Amino acid sequence: MAIRLEKAVIRGEVSNEIRGHVTGRIWLAGRAEPLILRLRGNCLRDLAGCVLTFENPAPEAMEGVDLVQSLQEGDMGDMTASRKSRLPAVGDDRLVELLEKGETVPVRLANLLFLEWFSGTNGRVVIEASDFRVEVSEPFWVMDEEQGMEQVAENRKTFHRYLDAITGMDGGEDDEEIFGEDEDEESDDEAFGNEAFGGVTGSSRQSAAQAFAEAFADELEAADDDLPLDEFQWEQELREVDRRAEAYAEACDRYRDHPQRERLIAEAMHWELDEVEEMGRHLAGVADDVDLPDRGLMVRRSEDGQEDEIAVQHPLSRRAVAFALGLQRDAEACGMLGGETGRESPVVGVIVSVIALGGKLAAALDPLEEGFALDSGFVIAMLKRAQIPLNEALHSLGAVETRRLKADAKGWIRSSREELFAIRGEILDLMKRMRTEGI
């Protein structure tokens, strides 16, 4: 996924004084030396030929900024200080309250600074902010309207090549040859670059990737029954879905405010337009025209006679979910989450990884309890993936400093490790049975 740096930006300067070249320096919280930009291409028309300076009034330290290479060499994406979007006109607490009630969120029209480039070492890097202090010099050279449209088209091709590198696809024919010309496209691109209007509740990149994976679940399960894939082939298929999901999420992110976003996402993914529309229905949770099999449900009658439907769970996924639910409560009870514990705490890392473990086991095993016919190779491949967060949880446990912990806190670590090893043992036993006996 794109690396987003806006929170960590302290200040920066970008120069497009020389046509075809963009240079700059960006200072980030937590780094002593600035990022150095050496990029091929030009800014969009409002910044072409100019020197841009910007400053963040409230920079914050961000995890992972030390992983960004100091020298950023590569190709330009879109760089503009004139992109507009509709942003919430209320604070975060009020925004959450309105969304929970399903009420309309008041918005304000804001100017966005949008800086995008494609680094050979870090991939797509984006800075997007509405509250930076921005200054733009007089242009040293002027980009006319035709050149501006050519620059937009070139930036789009660069982005599509970036997605092709993620998916391992060859772009093949030019997008214009596949989709034809659109007489309104150029004006729309200009609007997108300088006056695009985005909704407050646009699709998040995470939910877009999730929607992609769900939409392609049927495709994965539709393997030829006469020639089922083995676990290693399924692993390859799942990695391919991961790559395509990442590319789809990136395309949704970049074109979320564009008037022709469905068409551009289709071009980027080498899909037909109706495939993007179908994906949109998955993302919106509609998909009314898709016949899904009945999910296995168990009816539970309460003491007052009311009947509740509860989803059927595999015993192993139920065990992992119960473990995850009790883990944070027990950690708080023994003082492991008190004081100034932050998101980078290894204790928090344990909890987050165990929650992910429960989710992955549920995805692998619960469909079996619900009556879905899955290949044993597919389930084994999914169980292998479930061991990744399990190992991460064990690693985080090993990073907890134990010298000053009380007995109950040490007991939490010991019992958590024992439960993780027990779940791992069950996973391995289940995989062994599936390899010899099938499902």
N, C-alpha and C positions, 0 to 999 in steps of 0.2 A: 504494500500500500504506500501511498505517497507519504513522504516525511513532511510534516507541517510544523513550522518553526515560529509562527507568529507570537505565541505566548512568551517565548524566550528572547525575542528580539529586543535589544536595547536601542540600537540605532543602526542606520545603514546608509549607503550611497551607491547608486547605480548610474553608470554613464554609457550612453549610446552615441557619443560624439563622433565616433568613426563608424561610417555605414558598414553594416555587416558584422560588427563586433560589439559586444556588451561586456563591460568590466564592472567590478564593484567590490565593496567590502561591507560585511554585515557582522556586527558585534552581538554576541549571544550571552545571556546570563549563564554563569558557570563555566565560561571559556575565557581564557586570558587573551588569546589571539583571535582576530576576526576571521570569518570565512572569506576567501578570495574567489571572486567570480571571474572566469574567462570563458565566455560563451560565444557561439556562432549564431548569427542572426540579428534581428532588430526587435525593438519594442514595438507595440502597436502605435497607431498614429499619434495619440496624445502625448506619448513619451519619446517617440522616434526623434533622434538627433539631440535629445535633452540630457541634462544631468538631474537625477532625482535624489533627493535626500529625505529621510524619514526617521521618526523617533517614536518609540513606544512609551506612553506616559506611565505604564504600570507593568514593566517586564517581570516575568516569573521564571524561576529555574525549572527546567523540564528534564525529566528522565530521558537519557539516551542521546542528549545533544553532543556528548563526547564521542559518539560513534560516527558523527558526520565528519567527513574528510575536510580538512582545512582548505584544500584547493579544489574548487568546484569547476571542472572543465566539462563541456558538453554542448548541447544544443538548446536554443531558446524555446520556451513555450510562450504563452501569452503573458505579457507584462504591460499593465495599464494602471493608471491611477483614477480612472473615470468609470469603472464598472459600478452600476447602481443595483441595490437590492433592498427589499423590504425586510426590516429587522424588527423584533419585538420592541414595543415602546414601554415595556414594563420590566421590572427586575426579575431575577431568576425565581424567587419564591412565588411571586404573583403569577409568573408564567406557568409554573407547575400547577398552581391552584386552578387557573383557567383551563388548562389542558385536561386536568382530572375531571372538571365539571362539564367538559365539552363545550365551553363557551368561546366566543370569538376573541382572538388575541389582537389587541390594538397594535398597529405597526407604524413605523416611520420609514421614510425613504432616506437611505444612507449611501454615501459614496464609499466604494471599496477600493482599497489598494490591493491589487492582485499581481503577485510575482510568481512565475512558474518557470522552471527549467528542468532539463533532463541531464543528470550527471552520470558520467561513465562509472562512478564508484557507488553512488547512493540512489540512482534511479530518479524518480520524479520527486522534486522538492517544491513545496508551495508555501508562500506567505500570503495570507488573506486576512485583512483587518479593516475595520471601519473607523477606529478611534486613533489611528496614528496621526501625528503631526507631519504633514507632507509639504515639501517645497519642490517646484519644478523650474528649471532654468529656461531661458529662451533657447529655441532649437539652433543647433549649429548647422543643420541641414533639414530639409522639409520632405516628408513623405506624402505624395499625393494620394488621391482616393484609390486609383487603380493599384498603386503599389501597396496601399493598406490592405486591400482585399487579397492581393497575392501573399502578403505576409500572414494573414489569417489562415489561408489555405495551406501554406508551408508549415505553420505551427500545428495544424490539424494532422498533416501527414506525419510529422515528427511524433505526435502523440500516438497515432495508430501504429507506427513502427515500434514504439515502446510497448504497446499492448501485444503486438505480435511476438515480441521477445519474451513476454511473460508466458504466453500460451504455446510458444514454439511453432506458431503458424507462419506460413509465407503469405504475405499480403496479396500476392497474385496480381490481378488486374487492378488498375487504378479505380478508386472509389467512384469517380465520375463516370467511368465506363459501365460500372455495375449498376449504379442507381440512376444514371442519367442526369441531365442538367436541370436546375431549378431556377427559374428566373428571379425568384424572390430570395434566394439563399444568400446572396452577397449582402443585401441590405440587412437581413437577419443577423449575419455575422457581425456587421458593424454595430448593430444594436446590442448584440451579446457582448462585444468587446467594450462598449462604452455606456450602454443604458439598459442592461438586462435587469429584469424584475424577478426576484426569486421569492417563493412563498416561505412563510415561517416554518411550516411543518414539512419541509422537503425530506426525501428519503435519506436516511443515514447510510453511510458506506457499509456499516456492519449489517444492517437489515437488508441491503441490496445483495450482499454476498450470501446471506442466509436464504433469501428468496431464490437466488440462482440455484443453490444446492437442493432446495426442496423441489424446484421445478424440474430438475434433472434426475430426481430420485427414480421416477418411472423408467427413464431411459436406462439407468444402471440396472434396474431389476428386469429389464426386458431382454436379457441375454438369451441366446438360443438354448432351449431346454435340452436339446440333444447334444450340445457341445458346451456344457457349463464351464465358466472360467474358474481357474484355480485361484488360490489365495494371492499368489504373486501377481497374476494378471489383474485381479481386483485391486490390489495395491496400486498398480500402475493407473488403472481407471480412476481411482479415487484421487490420486495426485493430479491427474488431468482435470478432474472436476474442480479441485482446489485452485489450479492455475486459471481456469476459465472464470471461476467465481471472482477471483481477485481482479481479473481484467474487466469483468462486467461492473464490479463495484467502482473501479477507477473511472470507467466511462460514465456511469451514473453521476459520479461526483463532479467530473469536469463539465458535463453538459446539462446539469440539473436545472439551470435557469434559461437555457437556450430555447427559443420559440420552436425549433425543429429537433428537440432533443431525441425523440424516438428514432427519427431518421438517422441522426448522427451516431447514436448508440448502435444502430443496425450496421452502419458502415464500419464502425470501429471493431465490432465483433464478427464481421463477415456473415451476418444473419440476414434473413428476409425481414421486412418490416413487421409482419404479423407475429414473428417470434418475439420481438421486443414488446409488442402489445400484450402478448400472452404473459410475458415476464412481469409486465406491469400489473396484470391482474393477480398474479401470485403475490407480488409485493404488497398490493392493497388488501390481500386476504379475500379477494372476491372469488375468482375462478369458478363461477357458477356452472360453467359448461363442462367442468371436469368431473367425471364420475369416480369418486374415491370409494374403496371398499369400506364396509362398516368396521369401525374400530372396535376391538374387543372391550367391552365394558362389564363391570360387575355391579350389581345393584345391592346396596346396603340399606337396610331398614333401621332407622333410629328408634329410640324408645317411644317417641311421640307418634310413630306410625309413618313418618315421612320417608320417602325413598330417595336416595342419592345415588347417582351414577358415578363410579370412580374408575379410572383407567386401570387396566390390568398391567402389572409390572412383573418383569422377570425377577426371581428372588435375588440374583446378584446385583442387578441395577437398583432394586429396592434397598438392599443392604448399603450400597454406596451412597445413595441419596440420604438415607437415615444417618449415616456417618457424617455426611457433609452438614446436615441440619444441626447435629449436636456439637459439631466441632467448634464453631464460633462461640456458642453458649458456654461450653466447658472452658474455652480459652479465656473468656471474660471472667468466669467464676474464679479461676486460679490466678488472675492478674496478668495474664499474658498479653492482653490488649489494652491495658491501662496507660495512663500518662500520655506521652507524645508519640505513640506508635503511629507511623505513617504508612502510606501505601507500599513503600519499599521494604517494610519489615518482613523478615523471613516468615514470621508467624502468619501475617496476612497472605504471603505467598503460598503457604501450606493450605490455607482455607480456600483461596481462589482455585488452586490446582485440584483440590478434592471436589469442589463444585463442578469443575470441568470434567473430572473423571466420572462423576455420576451422570452427567449429561451424555457423555460418549457411550457409556455402558447402556444407558436407556435407548440411545439411537441404534445400537447394535443388537440388543436382545429383546426389548419390549415388543417389536413387531412380530417376533416369533410367538410370544404369548397371545398376541392379538389375532393370530391366524394367518399372517402373511407367509407366503411361500418364498423363502430366500435361499440362494445358493449358500452352501456351507463355506465355500471359499470367500464369499462376500462378508459373511459374519466374522470369519477368522481375521480377515483384513481389517475390519472395523475394530475388533478386539485388540489387534496390534496397535492401532492408533490410540486406543484408550489407555495404553500403558505409558504414553508420552506424558500426560499430566500426572499420572501416578509416580513416575520417576522424578518429575519436577517437584512434587510434594515431598518425596524422600530427600531430595537435594536441599530443599528449603529447611526441612527439619534439621538436617546436618549443619546448617548455617546458624542455627539459634545458639546464642551464647548462653551456656548453662552454669557457669561458675557461681553466679550470684542468685540463681533461681531457688525458690523454696521447694520443698518436697512435693507439694501438689502440682506445681508447674512442671517439675521433672517427670512426675507421673503422667501428665498430659502428653509430654513428648514421647515417653515410652509406650503408652497405650496407643497413641496415634501411629507410631511406627509399626507396632504389632498388627494393628488393623490393616494398614496398607500392605504389609507383607501377606496377611491372610487373604485379602482381596486379590493380590497378585497371584497367589497360589491357586485360587479358584478360577481366575482367568486362564492360567496356563493349563489347568486340568480340563477346563471346558474346551479349549482349543485342541488339546490332545484327543479328547473324545470325538470332536467333530472331524478331525483328520482321519480317524480310524472307522468311525461308525456313521458319519454324516449327521444331518439334522434329524 
